[in-house]
């Protein structure tokens, strides 16, 4: 189930959405493997195999050495743990999505400057000079509106533009 917090619950819901799998699970809960065996015997062999597979793939049941189905009580706790929300981001990174795109520009001008400084450091090396097209390609991962982001970077003094406006470089602070 892992740490990816995204899809561990899907196989469980898929199994429970299946009437026959849900009924088999209910027999296991209420009557144990004996009731489950009787229920499976009432199904066609292919249907019984499909229903067993749905619950096994979801991790809701396990098979013992005799081929009997038993509940796997940790299945739901594991799915809940895996589906837990990721920890809230703090600092300036709280304005970025998990993949690094800008969610929103900070209203606080100091924080906006910090966010833009982070983006400038990420996109442009200290001695690097980029054409507008090269800079736009690097800024696309942060915002679909690269023109606004590029303008903010210049206005906040993180990037400087040549007189012709065709090339950009990072502003290096003077000691």
N, C-alpha and C positions, 0 to 999 in steps of 0.2 A: 504494500500500500504506500510506502514511501513518504517523503516530505513534501510532495508536490501540491498538496491541499486542493486538488482540483476534481478528480474523477473517481475516487475510491468508492463513492456511494452509488455510482451508476449501475454496476452489475447487481447490486442488492435491489435497487428499485426495479430494474428490468426483470429480475426473477420474481419479485412480488407482484408485478403487473401481469404476470402470466397466471391465469386462473388455476391451472393444474399444479404449477410449482408452489403457488400460495397454499393450495389445499394439502399438498404433500408436506410442506413446512408445518402447517397446522397439525397434521397427524403426528409429526415428530414432537411437536411441543406438547400435545395433549396425551399421546399414547406411546411415545417412544418408538424405537425401531420396529416393533411388532406391528403397530398400526400403519407405519409408513410402508412396510413390506406388503401388507394386505392392500393398501391403496395402489401401490405400484403394480401389483398383480392384476388389478382391475383395468389397467391401461394396456394398449398395444405395446409390444416390445420397443418399437421405435419411439413412441410417445413417452414411455417410461424412461428410456435412455435420455431423451431430450430434457425431460423435467429434472432428472437427477443431475445432468450436466449443468443446467441453469443454476441450481443451488450450489453445486460444487464450485463452479467458476466464480460465483459470487462470494465464496468463502463462508457461506452460512452453514454448511454441513461438512463432515469429513466421513471417510469410509474406514471402518476398522479392518482388522486382519481377516475377518470372516465375510467381508463385503457388505456389512450392515451400515446403514446411514446413522450418524449421530449429529446432534446439534453442535455447532461451533460457537460457543457463547461470546467469544471475543470479537466476532465479526462486526457487530454494530459499534462497539467501542473503538475498534481499529478504524472503521470508516469515519466516525466522528472526529477522532484524533487527526486523521489525514485531511479532513475537510476544514479543520480549524483555520480561521483567517490568519494570514501572515502577520507578523508583528508590525505595528504601525511604524511608518518611517518617521524619523525625527530630523531636526535640523533642516538645512536647506533642501535635502533630498525629499522632504515631504511634498514638494511641489513637482516631483517627477513620478511618472508611472513606473511600474516594475521593470519595464524595458527601457527606461531612461527618457521617455518623451515628456515634454512639459505638460502637466495637467492644467496649471493655471499660473499666471505671472503673479508673484506676491504683490500685494497692495503696499506693503511697507517698502519704501525705497531702498533702505539698507539691505533688506533681504533680497530684493530684486537685483541689486548690484552683486550680491554674493552668488546668486543663481547664474547671472550672466558671466561672472568671473569663472565659475565652474565650467560652464559651457565653452568659454573661450579657451581655457586650459585643455579641455578635452579635445577640441577640434583643431587647434592651431598650435604648432610647436613654437618655441621661443624665437627662433631665427627664421621661421618659415614665412614665405610670401606666397599667397594663393590668388589665383584669378577669381573673379566673382563666381564663375561656374563651378570651380573646385570648392569654394567655400559653401556655396548653396548645396552641393552634393553632401557635404559633411553635416550641414545644419538640418537637412531633411529628417534625420533620425530624431531630432528634438521637437520639430514643429513643421506642419505642412505649410505654414505661412513663413517661409524663409526670409522674405523681404522685411517683414516686421522684426523678426529676430535679428537679422543682420543690422538693421537700423538701430535697434536697442543696443547691440554690442558696440556700435560706433558711438552712439550718444552717451553711453555710460563709460566710455573711455577704455573699453577692453580691447577693441580693435581700432586700427587706424586705416584710413583709405588713402591711396595715392591721389594726387591732384586730378588725374584723369578719371578716378573712380573705378578703375578696372582691376586693381589689385588690393589685397588686404593683408595686414600683418598684425600680430599681437602687440599690444603696447607693453613695453617692459618698464616696470617701475624704476625710478631713479633712486639710488641709495641715499 
